[in-house]
């Protein structure tokens, strides 16, 4: 009788032991099949020909939001900078950076309720530095990079990777060598279109009169911005043809490419004007007033 009861107890322990061993085995197999390959793949992000994500990207991006809203443009109010950053990241994180679409950035665009006053929008092409020097002096004028999101992302590089929830710090797609639909290019295209669609009154564009041609249809201004000006809100476009008198004194407003720009603008029922301006006006009496 005692021997039988002892046999039953041992049998139950054996079954319990066997069950625990099977459970451990299942967990080990699951780790081998699912967890370890993911860890291995996440350690090897995709390789590209472009510069990787800017070091300390999150800190820079978030810090610029606070600087802009609390110091540079306090009249904008106090948008949720953390929400903006998280929404920005969700547009690219864990995605192939060559498959980014405009829809990926739509939630971010919906958070942007900043409006540029009429007559204060300044576009530029081949005159990046000069245009921003101008808006630093004329603080009531806005380039795209003088808006909140433009300021936060200006001159930064970023991309995600399909195998990780982190930014790719090693490399990002080059727009020409890898793919045009990369996170940076798509972002600026979406932002440029939004900036143009929102413009009103008289808008201005600063062009490089020393560059041949001064107007390029394939540039961001030529292919995205000027074609998205709304004639119901914009009544005229004034081109400022910037030139360096030490290089050339010819009137680039007469260039054939400017005639192309004029046709594009006027076909959209918007008046067009072109004015030659000297880029060194503050330094040389030979220049007209800037």
C-alpha positions in Angstrom: 0.0 0.0 0.0 2.8 2.4 1.0 4.8 1.4 -2.1 1.9 2.2 -4.4 1.3 5.6 -3.0 5.0 6.4 -3.2 5.0 5.3 -6.9 2.1 7.6 -7.6 3.9 10.6 -6.0 7.0 10.0 -8.1 5.0 9.7 -11.3 3.3 13.1 -10.6 6.7 14.7 -10.0 8.0 13.2 -13.2 5.1 14.7 -15.2 5.6 18.1 -13.6 9.3 18.0 -14.3 8.6 17.0 -17.9 6.1 19.8 -18.4 8.5 22.4 -17.0 11.3 21.1 -19.3 8.9 21.3 -22.3 8.0 24.9 -21.4 11.7 25.9 -21.1 12.4 24.3 -24.5 9.5 26.2 -26.1 10.8 29.5 -24.7 14.3 28.7 -25.9 13.1 27.9 -29.4 11.0 31.0 -29.5 14.0 33.1 -28.6 16.1 31.5 -31.3 13.4 31.9 -33.9 12.1 35.4 -33.2 14.2 37.4 -30.7 17.8 36.7 -31.6 17.4 37.2 -35.4 15.7 40.6 -34.7 18.6 41.6 -32.4 21.1 40.6 -35.0 19.4 42.4 -37.8 18.9 45.6 -35.8 22.6 45.8 -35.2 23.2 46.1 -39.0 21.2 49.0 -40.4 20.9 49.4 -44.1 23.8 51.2 -45.7 23.5 54.3 -48.0 25.6 56.8 -49.8 24.4 59.9 -47.8 25.3 61.4 -44.5 23.7 59.6 -41.5 21.4 61.2 -39.0 22.8 64.4 -37.4 24.4 63.5 -34.0 22.2 64.5 -31.0 19.3 65.0 -33.5 16.5 64.7 -30.9 18.1 67.2 -28.6 18.8 69.7 -31.4 15.3 69.3 -32.9 13.5 69.7 -29.6 15.8 72.5 -28.4 15.1 74.5 -31.6 11.4 74.2 -30.9 11.7 75.8 -27.5 14.1 78.5 -28.8 11.8 79.4 -31.6 8.5 79.5 -29.6 9.9 81.1 -26.5 12.6 83.4 -27.7 12.5 84.1 -31.5 8.7 84.1 -32.1 7.0 84.1 -28.7 3.8 85.4 -30.3 3.3 82.0 -31.9 2.2 80.7 -28.5 3.4 77.5 -26.9 2.9 74.5 -29.1 3.6 71.1 -27.7 7.2 70.6 -28.8 7.4 67.0 -27.5 4.4 66.1 -29.5 5.8 67.7 -32.6 9.1 65.7 -32.1 7.3 62.4 -31.5 5.0 62.9 -34.5 8.1 63.8 -36.6 9.8 60.6 -35.5 6.7 58.4 -36.2 6.9 59.5 -39.9 10.2 57.8 -40.4 10.9 55.3 -37.6 11.0 51.6 -38.5 10.5 52.4 -42.2 12.6 51.9 -45.2 13.9 55.4 -45.8 13.6 55.0 -49.6 9.8 54.4 -49.3 8.8 57.6 -47.4 5.7 59.3 -48.8 4.0 62.6 -48.3 1.3 60.8 -46.3 3.9 59.8 -43.7 4.4 63.5 -42.9 0.7 64.4 -43.0 0.1 64.1 -39.2 3.1 66.4 -38.6 1.6 69.0 -41.1 -1.7 68.9 -39.2 0.1 70.0 -36.0 1.5 73.1 -37.8 -1.0 76.0 -37.5 1.5 78.8 -38.0 0.4 81.4 -40.6 2.7 83.8 -42.4 1.2 87.3 -42.8 0.3 88.4 -46.3 3.0 90.1 -48.3 5.7 88.6 -46.1 6.6 85.3 -47.8 10.0 85.1 -49.3 11.0 82.3 -51.6 14.6 81.8 -52.8 16.6 79.8 -55.3 20.4 79.6 -55.5 20.5 82.3 -52.9 20.1 80.5 -49.6 22.6 82.4 -47.5 21.6 85.9 -48.8 17.9 85.2 -48.4 18.4 84.3 -44.7 20.7 87.2 -44.1 17.9 89.4 -45.4 15.2 87.9 -43.1 17.5 88.2 -40.1 17.4 91.9 -40.7 13.8 92.2 -41.9 12.3 90.1 -39.2 8.8 90.5 -40.5 9.7 88.6 -43.7 9.6 84.8 -43.7 11.4 82.2 -45.8 10.4 78.6 -45.3 13.3 78.1 -42.9 12.0 81.0 -40.8 8.8 79.1 -40.0 8.7 76.8 -36.9 9.1 73.4 -38.6 11.5 74.8 -41.2 13.7 76.3 -38.5 13.6 73.0 -36.5 14.8 70.9 -39.4 17.0 73.3 -41.3 20.4 71.8 -42.3 19.8 68.6 -40.4 20.0 65.0 -41.8 17.8 62.1 -40.6 16.4 58.7 -41.5 15.2 55.6 -39.9 15.7 51.9 -40.6 13.1 49.1 -41.1 15.0 46.9 -38.6 15.0 49.2 -35.6 13.0 51.9 -33.8 16.1 54.1 -33.7 17.5 56.7 -36.2 20.2 55.5 -38.6 23.3 57.3 -37.4 25.6 55.7 -39.9 24.2 56.6 -43.3 21.0 57.9 -45.0 19.9 57.7 -48.6 21.5 60.2 -51.0 18.7 61.8 -53.1 20.6 61.2 -56.4 22.7 58.0 -55.7 20.0 56.1 -53.8 16.5 57.4 -54.0 14.5 60.7 -54.3 11.8 59.5 -51.9 14.0 59.8 -48.8 12.9 61.3 -45.5 14.7 64.7 -46.0 13.7 65.3 -49.6 10.1 64.3 -49.0 9.9 66.5 -45.9 11.1 69.6 -47.7 8.9 69.0 -50.7 5.8 68.7 -48.4 6.9 71.8 -46.5 7.6 73.8 -49.7 4.2 73.0 -51.1 2.5 73.9 -47.9 4.4 77.2 -47.6 3.5 78.1 -51.2 -0.2 77.2 -50.9 -0.5 79.4 -47.7 1.2 82.5 -49.2 -1.0 85.5 -49.8 -0.8 89.1 -51.2 2.4 90.0 -52.9 5.1 87.3 -52.6 8.8 87.7 -53.3 11.5 85.4 -54.6 15.2 86.1 -54.3 17.1 84.7 -57.3 20.8 84.6 -58.0 21.4 86.9 -61.0 25.0 85.7 -61.2 23.9 82.1 -61.8 23.1 80.8 -65.2 20.2 80.4 -65.6 18.9 82.5 -62.7 15.6 80.5 -62.8 15.6 76.7 -63.0 12.4 74.9 -63.6 13.7 71.8 -61.9 14.6 73.6 -58.7 12.3 73.4 -55.6 11.1 76.9 -56.4 10.5 76.1 -60.0 8.9 72.6 -59.6 7.1 72.9 -56.3 6.6 76.4 -55.0 5.8 78.7 -57.9 3.3 76.2 -59.4 1.5 75.9 -56.1 0.8 79.6 -55.5 -2.9 80.2 -55.2 -4.2 82.9 -57.5 -7.2 83.4 -55.3 -4.8 84.5 -52.5 -1.7 85.8 -54.3 -2.1 88.8 -56.7 1.6 89.3 -57.6 5.1 87.8 -57.6 8.1 90.1 -57.4 11.5 88.6 -58.4 14.5 90.2 -56.8 17.4 89.5 -59.1 20.5 89.6 -56.9 23.8 90.4 -58.5 27.4 91.1 -57.5 28.6 94.2 -59.4 32.2 92.9 -59.2 31.2 89.9 -61.3 28.5 91.2 -63.7 26.5 94.3 -64.3 24.2 92.8 -66.9 20.4 92.7 -66.2 19.5 89.1 -65.4 15.8 90.1 -65.5 16.2 89.9 -69.3 17.4 86.3 -69.2 15.3 83.9 -71.2 14.7 81.7 -68.1 13.0 84.7 -66.4 10.7 84.9 -69.4 9.8 81.3 -68.7 9.1 82.2 -65.0 7.0 85.1 -66.1 4.9 82.8 -68.4 4.4 80.3 -65.6 3.2 83.0 -63.2 1.0 84.9 -65.6 -0.6 81.7 -66.8 -1.7 81.2 -63.2 -3.3 84.7 -63.4 -0.7 86.3 -61.1 1.1 89.5 -62.0 4.9 89.3 -62.4 7.6 91.9 -61.7 11.4 91.6 -61.8 13.8 94.0 -60.1 17.6 94.0 -60.2 19.2 94.4 -56.8 22.8 94.5 -55.7 23.8 92.0 -53.0 26.5 94.3 -51.6 24.3 97.4 -51.2 25.4 97.9 -47.5 29.0 97.9 -48.4 29.4 99.7 -51.8 28.0 103.0 -53.1 27.9 101.4 -56.5 24.9 99.3 -55.5 21.4 100.5 -55.4 19.5 100.4 -52.1 18.7 96.8 -51.0 
